[in-house]
């Protein structure tokens, strides 16, 4: 046996690289709470809308395309719906942790605990700056009607 192991010394080994922030469950849960709190209004938010906004927020090009879409400036068809399994897991985690809840119509809403999380994120001026700026600009502009229209076009073109 290794002498260090027997003496209970601490040994540091090389580990794999750290998980990037945008793949961490804490980031994704915070992100969906921000989206629901700032971009979904009082009716609630579909999981498709969460996926669309998640896909857009990750790049400046995606943010511009989504804003152009809601302003009617997007003429060409672009891929705005990308399904990220991490968002689905984050939704399940947030439901289990009572940050969000599912309404009878299937749309998601913030629970009181989720509202407190959103407030605390907005109080911190150094946390999720790009996301908060984007959600302020996007606001409630991405409606479920727009999402359904995109989904219908996608089904016709690709199904």
C-alpha positions in Angstrom: 0.0 0.0 0.0 1.0 3.6 -0.5 2.6 5.1 2.5 0.7 8.4 2.1 -2.6 6.5 2.1 -1.8 4.7 5.4 -0.9 7.9 7.1 -4.2 9.5 5.9 -2.4 12.3 4.1 -4.4 14.3 1.6 -3.4 13.6 -2.0 -4.4 15.8 -4.9 -4.9 14.1 -8.2 -5.5 15.6 -11.6 -9.2 15.6 -12.3 -11.2 16.2 -15.4 -12.0 19.8 -16.3 -14.7 21.6 -14.3 -18.2 21.7 -15.7 -18.8 24.9 -17.6 -21.3 27.2 -16.0 -24.0 26.8 -18.7 -24.1 23.0 -18.1 -24.6 23.2 -14.3 -28.0 22.4 -13.0 -27.9 25.4 -10.6 -27.4 27.7 -13.6 -30.2 26.0 -15.6 -32.6 26.1 -12.7 -31.9 29.8 -12.1 -32.2 30.5 -15.8 -35.7 28.9 -16.1 -36.8 30.8 -13.0 -35.7 34.0 -14.6 -37.4 33.2 -17.9 -40.7 32.3 -16.2 -40.4 35.4 -13.9 -39.5 37.9 -16.6 -40.7 36.6 -20.0 -43.9 34.6 -19.4 -46.4 37.0 -17.8 -49.3 35.9 -15.6 -50.5 33.0 -17.8 -47.4 30.9 -17.3 -44.7 29.4 -19.6 -44.6 26.4 -21.8 -41.6 24.1 -21.8 -41.2 24.9 -25.6 -40.9 28.6 -24.7 -38.3 27.8 -22.1 -36.4 25.8 -24.7 -36.5 28.6 -27.3 -35.3 31.3 -24.9 -32.6 29.0 -23.5 -31.3 28.3 -27.1 -31.4 32.1 -27.9 -29.8 33.4 -24.7 -26.6 31.3 -25.2 -25.2 33.4 -28.1 -25.5 37.0 -29.3 -26.7 35.8 -32.7 -29.5 33.8 -31.0 -30.5 36.7 -28.9 -30.7 39.0 -32.0 -32.6 36.5 -34.0 -35.2 36.0 -31.3 -35.7 39.7 -30.8 -35.9 40.1 -34.6 -38.6 37.4 -34.7 -40.8 39.0 -32.1 -40.4 42.4 -33.8 -41.3 41.0 -37.2 -37.9 41.7 -38.7 -37.0 38.0 -39.2 -37.8 37.0 -42.7 -35.8 33.8 -43.3 -36.5 30.6 -41.4 -34.0 29.9 -38.7 -33.7 27.2 -36.1 -34.9 28.8 -32.9 -36.1 25.6 -31.2 -33.4 23.4 -29.9 -34.3 21.0 -27.2 -31.7 20.9 -24.4 -32.1 17.9 -22.1 -30.5 20.0 -19.3 -33.5 22.3 -19.4 -35.9 19.3 -19.1 -33.9 18.1 -16.1 -33.8 21.6 -14.6 -37.6 21.8 -14.9 -38.0 18.5 -13.1 -35.6 19.7 -10.4 -37.3 23.1 -10.0 -40.7 21.3 -9.7 -39.4 18.9 -7.1 -37.7 21.8 -5.2 -41.0 23.8 -5.2 -39.4 26.7 -7.2 -42.1 26.3 -9.9 -45.4 24.5 -10.3 -47.4 23.2 -13.2 -50.8 24.6 -13.8 -53.8 22.5 -15.0 -53.2 23.8 -18.6 -49.6 22.5 -18.5 -47.9 25.9 -18.3 -45.3 26.5 -15.6 -45.4 29.3 -13.1 -43.1 30.5 -10.3 -43.9 29.4 -6.8 -43.1 31.8 -3.9 -39.7 30.2 -3.5 -38.9 30.7 -7.2 -40.0 34.4 -6.9 -37.5 34.8 -4.1 -34.7 33.3 -6.2 -35.5 35.7 -9.0 -35.4 38.6 -6.7 -32.1 37.6 -5.2 -30.6 37.1 -8.7 -31.8 40.6 -9.7 -30.3 42.2 -6.5 -26.9 40.9 -7.4 -25.5 43.3 -10.0 -22.7 40.9 -11.1 -24.8 37.8 -11.6 -26.3 36.7 -14.9 -25.9 40.2 -16.4 -26.3 39.2 -20.1 -29.3 37.1 -19.3 -31.0 39.8 -17.2 -30.4 42.4 -19.9 -31.8 40.1 -22.6 -34.9 39.2 -20.6 -35.6 42.9 -19.9 -35.5 43.5 -23.7 -37.5 40.4 -24.6 -40.0 40.8 -21.8 -43.3 39.2 -22.8 -42.8 39.6 -26.5 -42.4 35.9 -27.3 -46.0 34.8 -27.1 -47.3 31.2 -27.2 -49.0 32.2 -30.5 -45.7 33.0 -32.1 -44.2 29.7 -30.7 -47.2 27.7 -32.1 -46.7 29.4 -35.5 -43.1 28.4 -35.6 -43.9 24.9 -34.5 -46.6 24.6 -37.1 -44.2 25.8 -39.9 -41.6 23.4 -38.6 -44.1 20.5 -38.7 -45.2 21.3 -42.3 -41.6 21.7 -43.5 -39.9 18.9 -41.6 -42.4 16.3 -40.6 
